[in-house]
């Protein structure tokens, strides 16, 4: 079988490479990305093509040009790392947060499953599940808030899920280490809403302010749910998704 050929335009290959480094935190907020000349030399492309790549990153809101300093990553106030970004980072690096980020866990307990959670896990409403509530921060302040729900069976095999201490490698890493189960597929659902009083307090927003809300379900190789999550964040932040279309 002949090897596949990457027909992605070269400037987009550069954009995708740099975007991935930014999303993973390998190029941190405040760091300079390579100059147009350096990109042209490294990728063996013209400076015009390199300039087009940098312009695309600016359009994404991931970098900005600073006179006399170059092009600098500016993601603290513009970027929301999706559940896909965090899972990919955990699987590739063993870490779920980028430098400068941390989570504050306010709830880690066994509770009665709400109907939507019970439906996801295929259990009766009110059956026990593990609930973890967290707010993710960076140096600028709160970034997003999320709630994760797990099968109550994990209370014994992954006791870290019942601690409000941060888990190195995240919940997915702890489950992988303890059970060998890891996410092989994911489903994300997204919408918009307005902040409740509780949501506004969590992120320092104003009640009634527009927010982005999402749900994600991670499943293992057998199709069983590993984690069901719900999250929200305020206006001004962007999530980035890249995918191929075959037609």
C-alpha positions as a LaTeX table, in Angstrom:
\begin{tabular}{lrrr}
\hline
Residue & $x$ (\AA) & $y$ (\AA) & $z$ (\AA) \\
\hline
Unk1 & 0.00 & 0.00 & 0.00 \\
Unk2 & 1.35 & 3.39 & $-1.00$ \\
Unk3 & 2.06 & 5.80 & 1.88 \\
Unk4 & $-0.45$ & 8.59 & 2.41 \\
Unk5 & 0.54 & 12.02 & 1.19 \\
Unk6 & $-0.09$ & 15.08 & 3.31 \\
Unk7 & $-1.83$ & 17.44 & 0.90 \\
Unk8 & $-2.47$ & 20.08 & 3.57 \\
Unk9 & $-1.17$ & 23.46 & 2.35 \\
Unk10 & 2.27 & 24.08 & 3.83 \\
Unk11 & 1.28 & 27.26 & 5.64 \\
Unk12 & $-1.52$ & 25.32 & 7.39 \\
Unk13 & 0.96 & 22.64 & 8.42 \\
Unk14 & 2.96 & 25.38 & 10.12 \\
Unk15 & $-0.19$ & 26.83 & 11.71 \\
Unk16 & $-1.33$ & 23.43 & 12.98 \\
Unk17 & 2.10 & 22.64 & 14.41 \\
Unk18 & 2.37 & 25.92 & 16.30 \\
Unk19 & $-1.27$ & 25.85 & 17.42 \\
Unk20 & $-0.78$ & 22.37 & 18.89 \\
Unk21 & 2.31 & 23.55 & 20.78 \\
Unk22 & 0.33 & 26.48 & 22.20 \\
Unk23 & $-2.66$ & 24.31 & 23.17 \\
Unk24 & $-0.36$ & 21.85 & 24.94 \\
Unk25 & 1.47 & 24.66 & 26.71 \\
Unk26 & 4.79 & 23.78 & 25.05 \\
Unk27 & 4.87 & 27.41 & 23.90 \\
Unk28 & 3.60 & 29.34 & 26.90 \\
Unk29 & 1.73 & 32.60 & 27.18 \\
Unk30 & 4.25 & 35.42 & 26.80 \\
Unk31 & 6.71 & 33.29 & 24.80 \\
Unk32 & 7.76 & 34.40 & 21.35 \\
Unk33 & 7.02 & 32.10 & 18.45 \\
Unk34 & 9.77 & 31.70 & 15.81 \\
Unk35 & 10.20 & 34.71 & 13.55 \\
Unk36 & 9.02 & 34.70 & 9.95 \\
Unk37 & 12.63 & 34.24 & 8.82 \\
Unk38 & 13.14 & 31.33 & 11.25 \\
Unk39 & 9.92 & 29.64 & 10.15 \\
Unk40 & 10.92 & 30.06 & 6.51 \\
Unk41 & 14.32 & 28.46 & 7.16 \\
Unk42 & 13.00 & 25.64 & 9.36 \\
Unk43 & 10.18 & 24.65 & 7.04 \\
Unk44 & 12.00 & 25.45 & 3.78 \\
Unk45 & 9.24 & 27.80 & 2.70 \\
Unk46 & 9.12 & 31.35 & 1.44 \\
Unk47 & 8.87 & 34.22 & 3.91 \\
Unk48 & 5.52 & 35.11 & 2.34 \\
Unk49 & 4.18 & 31.65 & 3.24 \\
Unk50 & 5.61 & 31.92 & 6.76 \\
Unk51 & 4.00 & 35.35 & 7.14 \\
Unk52 & 0.65 & 33.87 & 6.07 \\
Unk53 & 0.96 & 31.24 & 8.82 \\
Unk54 & 1.67 & 33.86 & 11.48 \\
Unk55 & $-1.28$ & 35.93 & 10.25 \\
Unk56 & $-3.55$ & 32.89 & 10.64 \\
Unk57 & $-2.45$ & 32.46 & 14.27 \\
Unk58 & $-3.19$ & 36.14 & 14.90 \\
Unk59 & $-6.64$ & 35.66 & 13.39 \\
Unk60 & $-7.13$ & 32.73 & 15.81 \\
Unk61 & $-6.44$ & 35.11 & 18.69 \\
Unk62 & $-3.50$ & 33.01 & 19.86 \\
Unk63 & $-0.67$ & 35.47 & 19.19 \\
Unk64 & $-0.10$ & 39.17 & 18.78 \\
Unk65 & 2.69 & 41.20 & 17.22 \\
Unk66 & 4.63 & 43.40 & 19.64 \\
Unk67 & 6.69 & 46.18 & 18.08 \\
Unk68 & 10.38 & 45.60 & 18.67 \\
Unk69 & 9.77 & 42.23 & 20.31 \\
Unk70 & 8.30 & 39.86 & 17.73 \\
Unk71 & 5.16 & 37.75 & 17.76 \\
Unk72 & 4.10 & 36.67 & 21.24 \\
Unk73 & 1.62 & 34.08 & 22.49 \\
Unk74 & $-1.40$ & 35.71 & 24.13 \\
Unk75 & $-3.69$ & 32.91 & 25.28 \\
Unk76 & $-4.48$ & 33.49 & 28.98 \\
Unk77 & $-7.56$ & 35.58 & 28.29 \\
Unk78 & $-8.53$ & 34.27 & 24.86 \\
Unk79 & $-8.18$ & 30.47 & 25.00 \\
Unk80 & $-10.31$ & 27.72 & 26.49 \\
Unk81 & $-8.65$ & 24.32 & 26.35 \\
Unk82 & $-11.30$ & 21.77 & 25.47 \\
Unk83 & $-11.76$ & 18.37 & 27.08 \\
Unk84 & $-10.13$ & 16.96 & 23.93 \\
Unk85 & $-7.07$ & 19.19 & 24.43 \\
Unk86 & $-6.67$ & 18.13 & 28.06 \\
Unk87 & $-7.17$ & 14.42 & 27.36 \\
Unk88 & $-4.70$ & 14.54 & 24.46 \\
Unk89 & $-2.15$ & 16.29 & 26.69 \\
Unk90 & $-2.59$ & 13.67 & 29.43 \\
Unk91 & $-2.15$ & 10.79 & 27.00 \\
Unk92 & 0.95 & 12.33 & 25.41 \\
Unk93 & 2.66 & 13.90 & 28.44 \\
Unk94 & 1.03 & 12.46 & 31.56 \\
Unk95 & $-0.05$ & 15.98 & 32.57 \\
Unk96 & $-3.45$ & 17.54 & 32.13 \\
Unk97 & $-2.72$ & 21.22 & 32.87 \\
Unk98 & $-0.34$ & 23.54 & 31.11 \\
Unk99 & 2.29 & 25.60 & 32.98 \\
Unk100 & 0.61 & 28.36 & 34.98 \\
Unk101 & $-2.71$ & 26.52 & 35.24 \\
Unk102 & $-4.12$ & 24.75 & 38.28 \\
Unk103 & $-7.46$ & 23.49 & 39.54 \\
Unk104 & $-9.24$ & 24.11 & 42.83 \\
Unk105 & $-11.49$ & 21.14 & 43.75 \\
Unk106 & $-14.51$ & 22.10 & 45.85 \\
Unk107 & $-16.48$ & 18.83 & 45.78 \\
Unk108 & $-15.27$ & 15.21 & 45.67 \\
Unk109 & $-17.92$ & 12.87 & 47.00 \\
Unk110 & $-20.40$ & 10.08 & 46.29 \\
Unk111 & $-23.83$ & 11.57 & 45.54 \\
Unk112 & $-27.17$ & 10.56 & 44.05 \\
Unk113 & $-27.06$ & 10.61 & 40.25 \\
Unk114 & $-29.20$ & 13.27 & 38.54 \\
Unk115 & $-31.33$ & 11.91 & 35.72 \\
Unk116 & $-29.03$ & 13.12 & 32.91 \\
Unk117 & $-26.02$ & 11.48 & 34.57 \\
Unk118 & $-27.96$ & 8.28 & 35.27 \\
Unk119 & $-29.02$ & 8.11 & 31.61 \\
Unk120 & $-25.41$ & 8.47 & 30.48 \\
Unk121 & $-24.24$ & 5.62 & 32.73 \\
Unk122 & $-27.34$ & 3.46 & 32.17 \\
Unk123 & $-28.29$ & 3.39 & 35.86 \\
Unk124 & $-31.33$ & 4.40 & 37.90 \\
Unk125 & $-31.70$ & 8.08 & 38.79 \\
Unk126 & $-30.59$ & 8.48 & 42.38 \\
Unk127 & $-28.08$ & 5.65 & 42.22 \\
Unk128 & $-24.65$ & 6.51 & 43.68 \\
Unk129 & $-22.04$ & 8.19 & 41.47 \\
Unk130 & $-18.83$ & 10.09 & 42.18 \\
Unk131 & $-18.99$ & 13.85 & 41.64 \\
Unk132 & $-15.97$ & 16.17 & 41.36 \\
Unk133 & $-16.37$ & 19.94 & 40.95 \\
Unk134 & $-13.41$ & 22.13 & 40.01 \\
Unk135 & $-12.52$ & 25.64 & 38.89 \\
Unk136 & $-9.46$ & 25.96 & 36.65 \\
Unk137 & $-7.29$ & 29.04 & 37.19 \\
Unk138 & $-4.29$ & 30.66 & 35.58 \\
Unk139 & $-2.30$ & 33.71 & 36.66 \\
Unk140 & $-5.12$ & 35.94 & 35.41 \\
Unk141 & $-7.77$ & 34.28 & 37.60 \\
Unk142 & $-10.53$ & 31.70 & 37.02 \\
Unk143 & $-10.71$ & 30.33 & 33.47 \\
Unk144 & $-13.48$ & 27.74 & 33.53 \\
Unk145 & $-15.50$ & 25.53 & 35.85 \\
Unk146 & $-16.38$ & 21.89 & 35.37 \\
Unk147 & $-18.08$ & 18.95 & 37.04 \\
Unk148 & $-17.06$ & 15.35 & 36.36 \\
Unk149 & $-19.14$ & 12.28 & 37.17 \\
Unk150 & $-17.76$ & 8.75 & 37.57 \\
Unk151 & $-19.11$ & 5.30 & 38.31 \\
Unk152 & $-19.35$ & 4.66 & 42.06 \\
Unk153 & $-17.39$ & 1.41 & 41.46 \\
Unk154 & $-14.25$ & 3.54 & 41.15 \\
Unk155 & $-14.47$ & 4.70 & 44.77 \\
Unk156 & $-12.41$ & 1.69 & 45.91 \\
Unk157 & $-10.06$ & 1.29 & 42.94 \\
Unk158 & $-9.34$ & 5.02 & 42.46 \\
Unk159 & $-9.76$ & 6.57 & 45.94 \\
Unk160 & $-8.11$ & 9.80 & 44.73 \\
Unk161 & $-11.44$ & 10.65 & 43.09 \\
Unk162 & $-12.88$ & 11.22 & 46.57 \\
Unk163 & $-10.18$ & 13.68 & 47.60 \\
Unk164 & $-10.24$ & 17.41 & 46.97 \\
Unk165 & $-6.49$ & 17.28 & 46.42 \\
Unk166 & $-5.44$ & 17.80 & 42.83 \\
Unk167 & $-4.63$ & 14.55 & 41.03 \\
Unk168 & $-1.33$ & 14.46 & 39.17 \\
Unk169 & $-2.12$ & 13.58 & 35.56 \\
Unk170 & $-5.80$ & 14.33 & 36.13 \\
Unk171 & $-8.67$ & 11.96 & 36.74 \\
Unk172 & $-8.16$ & 10.18 & 33.42 \\
Unk173 & $-4.53$ & 9.45 & 34.33 \\
Unk174 & $-5.49$ & 8.10 & 37.76 \\
Unk175 & $-8.13$ & 5.81 & 36.25 \\
Unk176 & $-5.69$ & 4.59 & 33.60 \\
Unk177 & $-3.03$ & 3.81 & 36.21 \\
Unk178 & $-5.44$ & 1.99 & 38.52 \\
Unk179 & $-7.60$ & 0.10 & 36.02 \\
Unk180 & $-5.83$ & 0.13 & 32.65 \\
Unk181 & $-8.90$ & 1.77 & 31.12 \\
Unk182 & $-8.42$ & 4.81 & 28.92 \\
Unk183 & $-10.63$ & 6.85 & 26.64 \\
Unk184 & $-10.80$ & 5.62 & 23.07 \\
Unk185 & $-13.71$ & 7.77 & 21.91 \\
Unk186 & $-15.34$ & 10.99 & 23.02 \\
Unk187 & $-18.55$ & 12.87 & 22.40 \\
Unk188 & $-18.77$ & 16.64 & 22.96 \\
Unk189 & $-22.00$ & 18.66 & 22.99 \\
Unk190 & $-21.95$ & 22.45 & 23.19 \\
Unk191 & $-24.41$ & 25.29 & 23.58 \\
Unk192 & $-24.79$ & 28.77 & 25.08 \\
Unk193 & $-26.63$ & 29.88 & 28.20 \\
Unk194 & $-26.67$ & 32.64 & 30.79 \\
Unk195 & $-24.80$ & 32.44 & 34.08 \\
Unk196 & $-26.73$ & 31.46 & 37.18 \\
Unk197 & $-25.77$ & 33.10 & 40.47 \\
Unk198 & $-23.67$ & 30.06 & 41.37 \\
Unk199 & $-21.91$ & 29.97 & 37.99 \\
Unk200 & $-21.25$ & 33.70 & 38.07 \\
Unk201 & $-19.68$ & 33.44 & 41.52 \\
Unk202 & $-17.41$ & 30.58 & 40.43 \\
Unk203 & $-15.83$ & 32.56 & 37.60 \\
Unk204 & $-16.24$ & 36.14 & 38.79 \\
Unk205 & $-18.91$ & 36.90 & 36.21 \\
Unk206 & $-22.19$ & 38.79 & 36.40 \\
Unk207 & $-25.38$ & 36.80 & 36.88 \\
Unk208 & $-27.20$ & 36.58 & 33.55 \\
Unk209 & $-24.01$ & 37.13 & 31.54 \\
Unk210 & $-23.67$ & 34.92 & 28.43 \\
Unk211 & $-21.64$ & 31.76 & 28.97 \\
Unk212 & $-20.56$ & 28.83 & 26.83 \\
Unk213 & $-21.64$ & 25.44 & 28.21 \\
Unk214 & $-20.55$ & 21.97 & 27.20 \\
Unk215 & $-20.86$ & 18.29 & 28.00 \\
Unk216 & $-18.34$ & 15.59 & 27.22 \\
Unk217 & $-18.49$ & 11.80 & 27.50 \\
Unk218 & $-15.32$ & 9.68 & 27.37 \\
Unk219 & $-15.69$ & 5.96 & 26.57 \\
Unk220 & $-13.22$ & 3.09 & 26.72 \\
Unk221 & $-12.51$ & 0.49 & 24.03 \\
Unk222 & $-15.64$ & $-1.46$ & 25.05 \\
Unk223 & $-17.85$ & 1.62 & 24.75 \\
Unk224 & $-18.32$ & 1.92 & 28.50 \\
Unk225 & $-18.37$ & 5.42 & 29.99 \\
Unk226 & $-15.21$ & 6.40 & 31.88 \\
Unk227 & $-16.17$ & 9.98 & 32.60 \\
Unk228 & $-19.10$ & 12.28 & 31.94 \\
Unk229 & $-18.35$ & 15.98 & 32.31 \\
Unk230 & $-20.08$ & 19.34 & 32.21 \\
Unk231 & $-18.23$ & 22.65 & 31.90 \\
Unk232 & $-18.73$ & 26.34 & 31.28 \\
Unk233 & $-16.69$ & 29.48 & 30.65 \\
Unk234 & $-17.31$ & 33.14 & 29.97 \\
Unk235 & $-17.30$ & 35.22 & 26.82 \\
Unk236 & $-14.09$ & 36.17 & 25.05 \\
Unk237 & $-12.54$ & 32.68 & 25.05 \\
Unk238 & $-12.21$ & 30.39 & 22.05 \\
Unk239 & $-11.99$ & 26.64 & 21.68 \\
Unk240 & $-10.03$ & 25.27 & 18.75 \\
Unk241 & $-10.87$ & 22.10 & 16.85 \\
Unk242 & $-9.03$ & 20.66 & 13.89 \\
Unk243 & $-10.34$ & 17.77 & 11.81 \\
Unk244 & $-10.05$ & 16.23 & 8.37 \\
Unk245 & $-12.93$ & 15.93 & 5.90 \\
Unk246 & $-12.96$ & 13.01 & 3.46 \\
Unk247 & $-15.30$ & 13.30 & 0.54 \\
\hline
\end{tabular}
